[in-house]
């Protein structure tokens, strides 16, 4: 009976782990959300664009991005706390793809550069794929948590391309 209790307690994170993971989640949400303060879809230019038939309701974007940035924070924490080989590469790739994520918003909304933003999102997509591969070598759970992000960025790339095609 004691062994079962010990095994169960190992699976549950302690208070320090919960504080750390919460800090990672908040940090990634803040970093990911910063460009939205400077750039916004609530501009006359963006409202005037012809949208494809599959353009989601505006409320979808903050809801989806908050959920995705939360998953990214957890994934990053899992890899950060690991001592597995490849950890530094995985963390570096995460930082690079996050940089492209942050750069996309002002390129699209502030510069109104639909083609340039599409180029950035393609590089972002490749960075996410590389990050998932690197995370998988360190912590498979962390890699799995990035898959919804890859799916959404794939959708966002198609959306970006269609906006460019329809309005370029």
Chimera marker file (.cmm) of the C-alpha trace (Angstrom):
<marker_set name="trace">
<marker id="1" x="0.000" y="0.000" z="0.000" r="1" g="1" b="0" radius="0.5"/>
<marker id="2" x="2.821" y="2.430" z="0.789" r="1" g="1" b="0" radius="0.5"/>
<marker id="3" x="4.445" y="1.761" z="-2.599" r="1" g="1" b="0" radius="0.5"/>
<marker id="4" x="1.210" y="2.698" z="-4.382" r="1" g="1" b="0" radius="0.5"/>
<marker id="5" x="1.029" y="6.002" z="-2.483" r="1" g="1" b="0" radius="0.5"/>
<marker id="6" x="4.669" y="6.793" z="-3.283" r="1" g="1" b="0" radius="0.5"/>
<marker id="7" x="4.187" y="5.964" z="-6.961" r="1" g="1" b="0" radius="0.5"/>
<marker id="8" x="1.047" y="8.131" z="-7.130" r="1" g="1" b="0" radius="0.5"/>
<marker id="9" x="2.784" y="11.080" z="-5.462" r="1" g="1" b="0" radius="0.5"/>
<marker id="10" x="5.590" y="10.949" z="-8.047" r="1" g="1" b="0" radius="0.5"/>
<marker id="11" x="3.068" y="11.521" z="-10.825" r="1" g="1" b="0" radius="0.5"/>
<marker id="12" x="1.616" y="14.632" z="-9.227" r="1" g="1" b="0" radius="0.5"/>
<marker id="13" x="3.614" y="17.847" z="-9.571" r="1" g="1" b="0" radius="0.5"/>
<marker id="14" x="4.682" y="19.542" z="-6.366" r="1" g="1" b="0" radius="0.5"/>
<marker id="15" x="3.959" y="23.166" z="-5.540" r="1" g="1" b="0" radius="0.5"/>
<marker id="16" x="7.307" y="24.342" z="-6.940" r="1" g="1" b="0" radius="0.5"/>
<marker id="17" x="6.586" y="22.603" z="-10.248" r="1" g="1" b="0" radius="0.5"/>
<marker id="18" x="3.150" y="24.224" z="-10.427" r="1" g="1" b="0" radius="0.5"/>
<marker id="19" x="4.639" y="27.669" z="-9.828" r="1" g="1" b="0" radius="0.5"/>
<marker id="20" x="7.294" y="27.075" z="-12.497" r="1" g="1" b="0" radius="0.5"/>
<marker id="21" x="4.862" y="25.800" z="-15.115" r="1" g="1" b="0" radius="0.5"/>
<marker id="22" x="2.484" y="28.685" z="-14.361" r="1" g="1" b="0" radius="0.5"/>
<marker id="23" x="5.373" y="31.125" z="-14.874" r="1" g="1" b="0" radius="0.5"/>
<marker id="24" x="6.209" y="29.525" z="-18.228" r="1" g="1" b="0" radius="0.5"/>
<marker id="25" x="2.555" y="29.681" z="-19.297" r="1" g="1" b="0" radius="0.5"/>
<marker id="26" x="2.244" y="33.347" z="-18.332" r="1" g="1" b="0" radius="0.5"/>
<marker id="27" x="5.563" y="34.244" z="-19.975" r="1" g="1" b="0" radius="0.5"/>
<marker id="28" x="4.688" y="32.611" z="-23.298" r="1" g="1" b="0" radius="0.5"/>
<marker id="29" x="1.213" y="34.183" z="-23.278" r="1" g="1" b="0" radius="0.5"/>
<marker id="30" x="2.737" y="37.612" z="-22.612" r="1" g="1" b="0" radius="0.5"/>
<marker id="31" x="5.425" y="37.198" z="-25.288" r="1" g="1" b="0" radius="0.5"/>
<marker id="32" x="2.897" y="35.850" z="-27.780" r="1" g="1" b="0" radius="0.5"/>
<marker id="33" x="0.370" y="38.545" z="-26.984" r="1" g="1" b="0" radius="0.5"/>
<marker id="34" x="2.705" y="41.560" z="-27.104" r="1" g="1" b="0" radius="0.5"/>
<marker id="35" x="2.485" y="42.076" z="-30.876" r="1" g="1" b="0" radius="0.5"/>
<marker id="36" x="-1.297" y="42.230" z="-30.582" r="1" g="1" b="0" radius="0.5"/>
<marker id="37" x="-0.960" y="45.368" z="-28.469" r="1" g="1" b="0" radius="0.5"/>
<marker id="38" x="0.875" y="47.147" z="-31.291" r="1" g="1" b="0" radius="0.5"/>
<marker id="39" x="-0.984" y="45.588" z="-34.207" r="1" g="1" b="0" radius="0.5"/>
<marker id="40" x="-4.633" y="44.747" z="-34.528" r="1" g="1" b="0" radius="0.5"/>
<marker id="41" x="-7.175" y="43.325" z="-36.943" r="1" g="1" b="0" radius="0.5"/>
<marker id="42" x="-9.372" y="46.212" z="-35.832" r="1" g="1" b="0" radius="0.5"/>
<marker id="43" x="-8.128" y="48.582" z="-38.534" r="1" g="1" b="0" radius="0.5"/>
<marker id="44" x="-9.884" y="50.074" z="-41.528" r="1" g="1" b="0" radius="0.5"/>
<marker id="45" x="-7.344" y="48.383" z="-43.803" r="1" g="1" b="0" radius="0.5"/>
<marker id="46" x="-7.997" y="44.898" z="-42.398" r="1" g="1" b="0" radius="0.5"/>
<marker id="47" x="-11.758" y="45.344" z="-42.257" r="1" g="1" b="0" radius="0.5"/>
<marker id="48" x="-11.693" y="46.339" z="-45.941" r="1" g="1" b="0" radius="0.5"/>
<marker id="49" x="-9.944" y="43.133" z="-47.040" r="1" g="1" b="0" radius="0.5"/>
<marker id="50" x="-11.950" y="40.508" z="-48.847" r="1" g="1" b="0" radius="0.5"/>
<marker id="51" x="-11.995" y="37.453" z="-46.575" r="1" g="1" b="0" radius="0.5"/>
<marker id="52" x="-12.164" y="33.834" z="-47.726" r="1" g="1" b="0" radius="0.5"/>
<marker id="53" x="-15.311" y="31.857" z="-46.991" r="1" g="1" b="0" radius="0.5"/>
<marker id="54" x="-13.556" y="29.910" z="-44.210" r="1" g="1" b="0" radius="0.5"/>
<marker id="55" x="-12.419" y="32.977" z="-42.238" r="1" g="1" b="0" radius="0.5"/>
<marker id="56" x="-13.345" y="32.219" z="-38.605" r="1" g="1" b="0" radius="0.5"/>
<marker id="57" x="-15.250" y="34.546" z="-36.279" r="1" g="1" b="0" radius="0.5"/>
<marker id="58" x="-12.969" y="37.164" z="-34.661" r="1" g="1" b="0" radius="0.5"/>
<marker id="59" x="-13.467" y="35.677" z="-31.181" r="1" g="1" b="0" radius="0.5"/>
<marker id="60" x="-11.738" y="32.471" z="-32.322" r="1" g="1" b="0" radius="0.5"/>
<marker id="61" x="-8.323" y="34.116" z="-32.549" r="1" g="1" b="0" radius="0.5"/>
<marker id="62" x="-7.786" y="35.212" z="-28.924" r="1" g="1" b="0" radius="0.5"/>
<marker id="63" x="-9.357" y="32.017" z="-27.595" r="1" g="1" b="0" radius="0.5"/>
<marker id="64" x="-7.254" y="29.728" z="-29.794" r="1" g="1" b="0" radius="0.5"/>
<marker id="65" x="-4.009" y="31.667" z="-29.278" r="1" g="1" b="0" radius="0.5"/>
<marker id="66" x="-4.431" y="31.697" z="-25.497" r="1" g="1" b="0" radius="0.5"/>
<marker id="67" x="-4.964" y="27.935" z="-25.486" r="1" g="1" b="0" radius="0.5"/>
<marker id="68" x="-2.016" y="27.364" z="-27.825" r="1" g="1" b="0" radius="0.5"/>
<marker id="69" x="0.339" y="29.646" z="-25.900" r="1" g="1" b="0" radius="0.5"/>
<marker id="70" x="-0.671" y="27.786" z="-22.733" r="1" g="1" b="0" radius="0.5"/>
<marker id="71" x="0.262" y="24.466" z="-24.364" r="1" g="1" b="0" radius="0.5"/>
<marker id="72" x="3.530" y="26.005" z="-25.585" r="1" g="1" b="0" radius="0.5"/>
<marker id="73" x="4.337" y="27.167" z="-22.055" r="1" g="1" b="0" radius="0.5"/>
<marker id="74" x="3.795" y="23.667" z="-20.675" r="1" g="1" b="0" radius="0.5"/>
<marker id="75" x="5.823" y="22.093" z="-23.487" r="1" g="1" b="0" radius="0.5"/>
<marker id="76" x="8.674" y="24.538" z="-22.974" r="1" g="1" b="0" radius="0.5"/>
<marker id="77" x="8.667" y="23.860" z="-19.238" r="1" g="1" b="0" radius="0.5"/>
<marker id="78" x="8.841" y="20.096" z="-19.818" r="1" g="1" b="0" radius="0.5"/>
<marker id="79" x="11.886" y="20.477" z="-22.057" r="1" g="1" b="0" radius="0.5"/>
<marker id="80" x="13.503" y="23.178" z="-19.921" r="1" g="1" b="0" radius="0.5"/>
<marker id="81" x="13.447" y="20.973" z="-16.812" r="1" g="1" b="0" radius="0.5"/>
<marker id="82" x="14.843" y="17.938" z="-18.639" r="1" g="1" b="0" radius="0.5"/>
<marker id="83" x="18.486" y="16.983" z="-18.610" r="1" g="1" b="0" radius="0.5"/>
<marker id="84" x="18.193" y="14.879" z="-21.774" r="1" g="1" b="0" radius="0.5"/>
<marker id="85" x="20.678" y="15.293" z="-24.609" r="1" g="1" b="0" radius="0.5"/>
<marker id="86" x="19.449" y="17.757" z="-27.205" r="1" g="1" b="0" radius="0.5"/>
<marker id="87" x="17.806" y="20.037" z="-24.650" r="1" g="1" b="0" radius="0.5"/>
<marker id="88" x="19.780" y="23.133" z="-25.664" r="1" g="1" b="0" radius="0.5"/>
<marker id="89" x="19.019" y="22.623" z="-29.354" r="1" g="1" b="0" radius="0.5"/>
<marker id="90" x="15.318" y="22.152" z="-28.584" r="1" g="1" b="0" radius="0.5"/>
<marker id="91" x="15.224" y="25.327" z="-26.481" r="1" g="1" b="0" radius="0.5"/>
<marker id="92" x="17.090" y="27.273" z="-29.167" r="1" g="1" b="0" radius="0.5"/>
<marker id="93" x="14.705" y="26.128" z="-31.890" r="1" g="1" b="0" radius="0.5"/>
<marker id="94" x="11.761" y="27.042" z="-29.691" r="1" g="1" b="0" radius="0.5"/>
<marker id="95" x="13.155" y="30.568" z="-29.272" r="1" g="1" b="0" radius="0.5"/>
<marker id="96" x="13.701" y="30.954" z="-33.028" r="1" g="1" b="0" radius="0.5"/>
<marker id="97" x="10.209" y="29.792" z="-33.982" r="1" g="1" b="0" radius="0.5"/>
<marker id="98" x="8.727" y="32.022" z="-31.270" r="1" g="1" b="0" radius="0.5"/>
<marker id="99" x="10.585" y="34.984" z="-32.759" r="1" g="1" b="0" radius="0.5"/>
<marker id="100" x="8.964" y="34.310" z="-36.144" r="1" g="1" b="0" radius="0.5"/>
<marker id="101" x="5.599" y="33.953" z="-34.424" r="1" g="1" b="0" radius="0.5"/>
<marker id="102" x="6.004" y="37.374" z="-32.820" r="1" g="1" b="0" radius="0.5"/>
<marker id="103" x="7.264" y="39.018" z="-36.037" r="1" g="1" b="0" radius="0.5"/>
<marker id="104" x="4.327" y="37.802" z="-38.137" r="1" g="1" b="0" radius="0.5"/>
<marker id="105" x="1.698" y="40.035" z="-36.476" r="1" g="1" b="0" radius="0.5"/>
<marker id="106" x="3.341" y="43.411" z="-37.149" r="1" g="1" b="0" radius="0.5"/>
<marker id="107" x="4.396" y="42.291" z="-40.648" r="1" g="1" b="0" radius="0.5"/>
<marker id="108" x="0.788" y="41.458" z="-41.454" r="1" g="1" b="0" radius="0.5"/>
<marker id="109" x="-1.232" y="44.092" z="-39.576" r="1" g="1" b="0" radius="0.5"/>
<marker id="110" x="1.150" y="47.054" z="-39.190" r="1" g="1" b="0" radius="0.5"/>
<marker id="111" x="3.135" y="46.827" z="-42.414" r="1" g="1" b="0" radius="0.5"/>
<marker id="112" x="0.108" y="45.427" z="-44.286" r="1" g="1" b="0" radius="0.5"/>
<marker id="113" x="2.531" y="43.127" z="-46.094" r="1" g="1" b="0" radius="0.5"/>
<marker id="114" x="0.414" y="40.079" z="-46.926" r="1" g="1" b="0" radius="0.5"/>
<marker id="115" x="3.117" y="38.464" z="-49.082" r="1" g="1" b="0" radius="0.5"/>
<marker id="116" x="5.885" y="39.196" z="-46.587" r="1" g="1" b="0" radius="0.5"/>
<marker id="117" x="3.748" y="37.844" z="-43.755" r="1" g="1" b="0" radius="0.5"/>
<marker id="118" x="3.139" y="34.694" z="-45.782" r="1" g="1" b="0" radius="0.5"/>
<marker id="119" x="6.911" y="34.225" z="-46.143" r="1" g="1" b="0" radius="0.5"/>
<marker id="120" x="7.310" y="34.653" z="-42.387" r="1" g="1" b="0" radius="0.5"/>
<marker id="121" x="4.572" y="32.135" z="-41.603" r="1" g="1" b="0" radius="0.5"/>
<marker id="122" x="6.178" y="29.564" z="-43.920" r="1" g="1" b="0" radius="0.5"/>
<marker id="123" x="9.458" y="29.953" z="-42.018" r="1" g="1" b="0" radius="0.5"/>
<marker id="124" x="7.493" y="29.767" z="-38.750" r="1" g="1" b="0" radius="0.5"/>
<marker id="125" x="5.853" y="26.529" z="-39.909" r="1" g="1" b="0" radius="0.5"/>
<marker id="126" x="9.261" y="25.012" z="-40.722" r="1" g="1" b="0" radius="0.5"/>
<marker id="127" x="10.548" y="26.183" z="-37.337" r="1" g="1" b="0" radius="0.5"/>
<marker id="128" x="7.659" y="24.511" z="-35.550" r="1" g="1" b="0" radius="0.5"/>
<marker id="129" x="8.303" y="21.230" z="-37.376" r="1" g="1" b="0" radius="0.5"/>
<marker id="130" x="11.991" y="21.402" z="-36.407" r="1" g="1" b="0" radius="0.5"/>
<marker id="131" x="11.050" y="22.276" z="-32.818" r="1" g="1" b="0" radius="0.5"/>
<marker id="132" x="8.652" y="19.343" z="-32.579" r="1" g="1" b="0" radius="0.5"/>
<marker id="133" x="11.381" y="16.994" z="-33.848" r="1" g="1" b="0" radius="0.5"/>
<marker id="134" x="13.884" y="18.396" z="-31.344" r="1" g="1" b="0" radius="0.5"/>
<marker id="135" x="11.375" y="18.307" z="-28.480" r="1" g="1" b="0" radius="0.5"/>
<marker id="136" x="10.556" y="14.667" z="-29.298" r="1" g="1" b="0" radius="0.5"/>
<marker id="137" x="14.174" y="13.742" z="-28.560" r="1" g="1" b="0" radius="0.5"/>
<marker id="138" x="13.971" y="15.424" z="-25.155" r="1" g="1" b="0" radius="0.5"/>
<marker id="139" x="10.374" y="14.957" z="-23.973" r="1" g="1" b="0" radius="0.5"/>
<marker id="140" x="7.714" y="13.380" z="-26.179" r="1" g="1" b="0" radius="0.5"/>
<marker id="141" x="4.935" y="14.982" z="-24.165" r="1" g="1" b="0" radius="0.5"/>
<marker id="142" x="6.374" y="18.395" z="-24.968" r="1" g="1" b="0" radius="0.5"/>
<marker id="143" x="6.501" y="17.530" z="-28.656" r="1" g="1" b="0" radius="0.5"/>
<marker id="144" x="2.893" y="16.311" z="-28.587" r="1" g="1" b="0" radius="0.5"/>
<marker id="145" x="1.763" y="19.567" z="-26.975" r="1" g="1" b="0" radius="0.5"/>
<marker id="146" x="3.115" y="21.470" z="-30.009" r="1" g="1" b="0" radius="0.5"/>
<marker id="147" x="1.032" y="19.521" z="-32.550" r="1" g="1" b="0" radius="0.5"/>
<marker id="148" x="-2.143" y="21.658" z="-32.138" r="1" g="1" b="0" radius="0.5"/>
<marker id="149" x="0.064" y="24.736" z="-32.636" r="1" g="1" b="0" radius="0.5"/>
<marker id="150" x="1.388" y="23.287" z="-35.901" r="1" g="1" b="0" radius="0.5"/>
<marker id="151" x="-2.188" y="22.547" z="-37.011" r="1" g="1" b="0" radius="0.5"/>
<marker id="152" x="-3.342" y="26.108" z="-36.258" r="1" g="1" b="0" radius="0.5"/>
<marker id="153" x="-0.311" y="27.701" z="-37.940" r="1" g="1" b="0" radius="0.5"/>
<marker id="154" x="-0.997" y="25.499" z="-40.969" r="1" g="1" b="0" radius="0.5"/>
<marker id="155" x="-4.542" y="26.869" z="-41.036" r="1" g="1" b="0" radius="0.5"/>
<marker id="156" x="-3.234" y="30.414" z="-40.476" r="1" g="1" b="0" radius="0.5"/>
<marker id="157" x="-0.783" y="30.000" z="-43.378" r="1" g="1" b="0" radius="0.5"/>
<marker id="158" x="-3.619" y="28.947" z="-45.691" r="1" g="1" b="0" radius="0.5"/>
<marker id="159" x="-5.679" y="31.873" z="-44.436" r="1" g="1" b="0" radius="0.5"/>
<marker id="160" x="-2.757" y="34.287" z="-44.938" r="1" g="1" b="0" radius="0.5"/>
<marker id="161" x="-2.197" y="32.964" z="-48.456" r="1" g="1" b="0" radius="0.5"/>
<marker id="162" x="-5.891" y="33.327" z="-49.347" r="1" g="1" b="0" radius="0.5"/>
<marker id="163" x="-6.021" y="36.866" z="-47.996" r="1" g="1" b="0" radius="0.5"/>
<marker id="164" x="-2.944" y="37.691" z="-50.085" r="1" g="1" b="0" radius="0.5"/>
<marker id="165" x="-4.417" y="36.015" z="-53.162" r="1" g="1" b="0" radius="0.5"/>
<marker id="166" x="-7.793" y="37.726" z="-52.814" r="1" g="1" b="0" radius="0.5"/>
<marker id="167" x="-6.379" y="41.164" z="-52.034" r="1" g="1" b="0" radius="0.5"/>
<marker id="168" x="-2.894" y="41.244" z="-53.545" r="1" g="1" b="0" radius="0.5"/>
<link id1="1" id2="2" r="1" g="1" b="0" radius="0.2"/>
<link id1="2" id2="3" r="1" g="1" b="0" radius="0.2"/>
<link id1="3" id2="4" r="1" g="1" b="0" radius="0.2"/>
<link id1="4" id2="5" r="1" g="1" b="0" radius="0.2"/>
<link id1="5" id2="6" r="1" g="1" b="0" radius="0.2"/>
<link id1="6" id2="7" r="1" g="1" b="0" radius="0.2"/>
<link id1="7" id2="8" r="1" g="1" b="0" radius="0.2"/>
<link id1="8" id2="9" r="1" g="1" b="0" radius="0.2"/>
<link id1="9" id2="10" r="1" g="1" b="0" radius="0.2"/>
<link id1="10" id2="11" r="1" g="1" b="0" radius="0.2"/>
<link id1="11" id2="12" r="1" g="1" b="0" radius="0.2"/>
<link id1="12" id2="13" r="1" g="1" b="0" radius="0.2"/>
<link id1="13" id2="14" r="1" g="1" b="0" radius="0.2"/>
<link id1="14" id2="15" r="1" g="1" b="0" radius="0.2"/>
<link id1="15" id2="16" r="1" g="1" b="0" radius="0.2"/>
<link id1="16" id2="17" r="1" g="1" b="0" radius="0.2"/>
<link id1="17" id2="18" r="1" g="1" b="0" radius="0.2"/>
<link id1="18" id2="19" r="1" g="1" b="0" radius="0.2"/>
<link id1="19" id2="20" r="1" g="1" b="0" radius="0.2"/>
<link id1="20" id2="21" r="1" g="1" b="0" radius="0.2"/>
<link id1="21" id2="22" r="1" g="1" b="0" radius="0.2"/>
<link id1="22" id2="23" r="1" g="1" b="0" radius="0.2"/>
<link id1="23" id2="24" r="1" g="1" b="0" radius="0.2"/>
<link id1="24" id2="25" r="1" g="1" b="0" radius="0.2"/>
<link id1="25" id2="26" r="1" g="1" b="0" radius="0.2"/>
<link id1="26" id2="27" r="1" g="1" b="0" radius="0.2"/>
<link id1="27" id2="28" r="1" g="1" b="0" radius="0.2"/>
<link id1="28" id2="29" r="1" g="1" b="0" radius="0.2"/>
<link id1="29" id2="30" r="1" g="1" b="0" radius="0.2"/>
<link id1="30" id2="31" r="1" g="1" b="0" radius="0.2"/>
<link id1="31" id2="32" r="1" g="1" b="0" radius="0.2"/>
<link id1="32" id2="33" r="1" g="1" b="0" radius="0.2"/>
<link id1="33" id2="34" r="1" g="1" b="0" radius="0.2"/>
<link id1="34" id2="35" r="1" g="1" b="0" radius="0.2"/>
<link id1="35" id2="36" r="1" g="1" b="0" radius="0.2"/>
<link id1="36" id2="37" r="1" g="1" b="0" radius="0.2"/>
<link id1="37" id2="38" r="1" g="1" b="0" radius="0.2"/>
<link id1="38" id2="39" r="1" g="1" b="0" radius="0.2"/>
<link id1="39" id2="40" r="1" g="1" b="0" radius="0.2"/>
<link id1="40" id2="41" r="1" g="1" b="0" radius="0.2"/>
<link id1="41" id2="42" r="1" g="1" b="0" radius="0.2"/>
<link id1="42" id2="43" r="1" g="1" b="0" radius="0.2"/>
<link id1="43" id2="44" r="1" g="1" b="0" radius="0.2"/>
<link id1="44" id2="45" r="1" g="1" b="0" radius="0.2"/>
<link id1="45" id2="46" r="1" g="1" b="0" radius="0.2"/>
<link id1="46" id2="47" r="1" g="1" b="0" radius="0.2"/>
<link id1="47" id2="48" r="1" g="1" b="0" radius="0.2"/>
<link id1="48" id2="49" r="1" g="1" b="0" radius="0.2"/>
<link id1="49" id2="50" r="1" g="1" b="0" radius="0.2"/>
<link id1="50" id2="51" r="1" g="1" b="0" radius="0.2"/>
<link id1="51" id2="52" r="1" g="1" b="0" radius="0.2"/>
<link id1="52" id2="53" r="1" g="1" b="0" radius="0.2"/>
<link id1="53" id2="54" r="1" g="1" b="0" radius="0.2"/>
<link id1="54" id2="55" r="1" g="1" b="0" radius="0.2"/>
<link id1="55" id2="56" r="1" g="1" b="0" radius="0.2"/>
<link id1="56" id2="57" r="1" g="1" b="0" radius="0.2"/>
<link id1="57" id2="58" r="1" g="1" b="0" radius="0.2"/>
<link id1="58" id2="59" r="1" g="1" b="0" radius="0.2"/>
<link id1="59" id2="60" r="1" g="1" b="0" radius="0.2"/>
<link id1="60" id2="61" r="1" g="1" b="0" radius="0.2"/>
<link id1="61" id2="62" r="1" g="1" b="0" radius="0.2"/>
<link id1="62" id2="63" r="1" g="1" b="0" radius="0.2"/>
<link id1="63" id2="64" r="1" g="1" b="0" radius="0.2"/>
<link id1="64" id2="65" r="1" g="1" b="0" radius="0.2"/>
<link id1="65" id2="66" r="1" g="1" b="0" radius="0.2"/>
<link id1="66" id2="67" r="1" g="1" b="0" radius="0.2"/>
<link id1="67" id2="68" r="1" g="1" b="0" radius="0.2"/>
<link id1="68" id2="69" r="1" g="1" b="0" radius="0.2"/>
<link id1="69" id2="70" r="1" g="1" b="0" radius="0.2"/>
<link id1="70" id2="71" r="1" g="1" b="0" radius="0.2"/>
<link id1="71" id2="72" r="1" g="1" b="0" radius="0.2"/>
<link id1="72" id2="73" r="1" g="1" b="0" radius="0.2"/>
<link id1="73" id2="74" r="1" g="1" b="0" radius="0.2"/>
<link id1="74" id2="75" r="1" g="1" b="0" radius="0.2"/>
<link id1="75" id2="76" r="1" g="1" b="0" radius="0.2"/>
<link id1="76" id2="77" r="1" g="1" b="0" radius="0.2"/>
<link id1="77" id2="78" r="1" g="1" b="0" radius="0.2"/>
<link id1="78" id2="79" r="1" g="1" b="0" radius="0.2"/>
<link id1="79" id2="80" r="1" g="1" b="0" radius="0.2"/>
<link id1="80" id2="81" r="1" g="1" b="0" radius="0.2"/>
<link id1="81" id2="82" r="1" g="1" b="0" radius="0.2"/>
<link id1="82" id2="83" r="1" g="1" b="0" radius="0.2"/>
<link id1="83" id2="84" r="1" g="1" b="0" radius="0.2"/>
<link id1="84" id2="85" r="1" g="1" b="0" radius="0.2"/>
<link id1="85" id2="86" r="1" g="1" b="0" radius="0.2"/>
<link id1="86" id2="87" r="1" g="1" b="0" radius="0.2"/>
<link id1="87" id2="88" r="1" g="1" b="0" radius="0.2"/>
<link id1="88" id2="89" r="1" g="1" b="0" radius="0.2"/>
<link id1="89" id2="90" r="1" g="1" b="0" radius="0.2"/>
<link id1="90" id2="91" r="1" g="1" b="0" radius="0.2"/>
<link id1="91" id2="92" r="1" g="1" b="0" radius="0.2"/>
<link id1="92" id2="93" r="1" g="1" b="0" radius="0.2"/>
<link id1="93" id2="94" r="1" g="1" b="0" radius="0.2"/>
<link id1="94" id2="95" r="1" g="1" b="0" radius="0.2"/>
<link id1="95" id2="96" r="1" g="1" b="0" radius="0.2"/>
<link id1="96" id2="97" r="1" g="1" b="0" radius="0.2"/>
<link id1="97" id2="98" r="1" g="1" b="0" radius="0.2"/>
<link id1="98" id2="99" r="1" g="1" b="0" radius="0.2"/>
<link id1="99" id2="100" r="1" g="1" b="0" radius="0.2"/>
<link id1="100" id2="101" r="1" g="1" b="0" radius="0.2"/>
<link id1="101" id2="102" r="1" g="1" b="0" radius="0.2"/>
<link id1="102" id2="103" r="1" g="1" b="0" radius="0.2"/>
<link id1="103" id2="104" r="1" g="1" b="0" radius="0.2"/>
<link id1="104" id2="105" r="1" g="1" b="0" radius="0.2"/>
<link id1="105" id2="106" r="1" g="1" b="0" radius="0.2"/>
<link id1="106" id2="107" r="1" g="1" b="0" radius="0.2"/>
<link id1="107" id2="108" r="1" g="1" b="0" radius="0.2"/>
<link id1="108" id2="109" r="1" g="1" b="0" radius="0.2"/>
<link id1="109" id2="110" r="1" g="1" b="0" radius="0.2"/>
<link id1="110" id2="111" r="1" g="1" b="0" radius="0.2"/>
<link id1="111" id2="112" r="1" g="1" b="0" radius="0.2"/>
<link id1="112" id2="113" r="1" g="1" b="0" radius="0.2"/>
<link id1="113" id2="114" r="1" g="1" b="0" radius="0.2"/>
<link id1="114" id2="115" r="1" g="1" b="0" radius="0.2"/>
<link id1="115" id2="116" r="1" g="1" b="0" radius="0.2"/>
<link id1="116" id2="117" r="1" g="1" b="0" radius="0.2"/>
<link id1="117" id2="118" r="1" g="1" b="0" radius="0.2"/>
<link id1="118" id2="119" r="1" g="1" b="0" radius="0.2"/>
<link id1="119" id2="120" r="1" g="1" b="0" radius="0.2"/>
<link id1="120" id2="121" r="1" g="1" b="0" radius="0.2"/>
<link id1="121" id2="122" r="1" g="1" b="0" radius="0.2"/>
<link id1="122" id2="123" r="1" g="1" b="0" radius="0.2"/>
<link id1="123" id2="124" r="1" g="1" b="0" radius="0.2"/>
<link id1="124" id2="125" r="1" g="1" b="0" radius="0.2"/>
<link id1="125" id2="126" r="1" g="1" b="0" radius="0.2"/>
<link id1="126" id2="127" r="1" g="1" b="0" radius="0.2"/>
<link id1="127" id2="128" r="1" g="1" b="0" radius="0.2"/>
<link id1="128" id2="129" r="1" g="1" b="0" radius="0.2"/>
<link id1="129" id2="130" r="1" g="1" b="0" radius="0.2"/>
<link id1="130" id2="131" r="1" g="1" b="0" radius="0.2"/>
<link id1="131" id2="132" r="1" g="1" b="0" radius="0.2"/>
<link id1="132" id2="133" r="1" g="1" b="0" radius="0.2"/>
<link id1="133" id2="134" r="1" g="1" b="0" radius="0.2"/>
<link id1="134" id2="135" r="1" g="1" b="0" radius="0.2"/>
<link id1="135" id2="136" r="1" g="1" b="0" radius="0.2"/>
<link id1="136" id2="137" r="1" g="1" b="0" radius="0.2"/>
<link id1="137" id2="138" r="1" g="1" b="0" radius="0.2"/>
<link id1="138" id2="139" r="1" g="1" b="0" radius="0.2"/>
<link id1="139" id2="140" r="1" g="1" b="0" radius="0.2"/>
<link id1="140" id2="141" r="1" g="1" b="0" radius="0.2"/>
<link id1="141" id2="142" r="1" g="1" b="0" radius="0.2"/>
<link id1="142" id2="143" r="1" g="1" b="0" radius="0.2"/>
<link id1="143" id2="144" r="1" g="1" b="0" radius="0.2"/>
<link id1="144" id2="145" r="1" g="1" b="0" radius="0.2"/>
<link id1="145" id2="146" r="1" g="1" b="0" radius="0.2"/>
<link id1="146" id2="147" r="1" g="1" b="0" radius="0.2"/>
<link id1="147" id2="148" r="1" g="1" b="0" radius="0.2"/>
<link id1="148" id2="149" r="1" g="1" b="0" radius="0.2"/>
<link id1="149" id2="150" r="1" g="1" b="0" radius="0.2"/>
<link id1="150" id2="151" r="1" g="1" b="0" radius="0.2"/>
<link id1="151" id2="152" r="1" g="1" b="0" radius="0.2"/>
<link id1="152" id2="153" r="1" g="1" b="0" radius="0.2"/>
<link id1="153" id2="154" r="1" g="1" b="0" radius="0.2"/>
<link id1="154" id2="155" r="1" g="1" b="0" radius="0.2"/>
<link id1="155" id2="156" r="1" g="1" b="0" radius="0.2"/>
<link id1="156" id2="157" r="1" g="1" b="0" radius="0.2"/>
<link id1="157" id2="158" r="1" g="1" b="0" radius="0.2"/>
<link id1="158" id2="159" r="1" g="1" b="0" radius="0.2"/>
<link id1="159" id2="160" r="1" g="1" b="0" radius="0.2"/>
<link id1="160" id2="161" r="1" g="1" b="0" radius="0.2"/>
<link id1="161" id2="162" r="1" g="1" b="0" radius="0.2"/>
<link id1="162" id2="163" r="1" g="1" b="0" radius="0.2"/>
<link id1="163" id2="164" r="1" g="1" b="0" radius="0.2"/>
<link id1="164" id2="165" r="1" g="1" b="0" radius="0.2"/>
<link id1="165" id2="166" r="1" g="1" b="0" radius="0.2"/>
<link id1="166" id2="167" r="1" g="1" b="0" radius="0.2"/>
<link id1="167" id2="168" r="1" g="1" b="0" radius="0.2"/>
</marker_set>
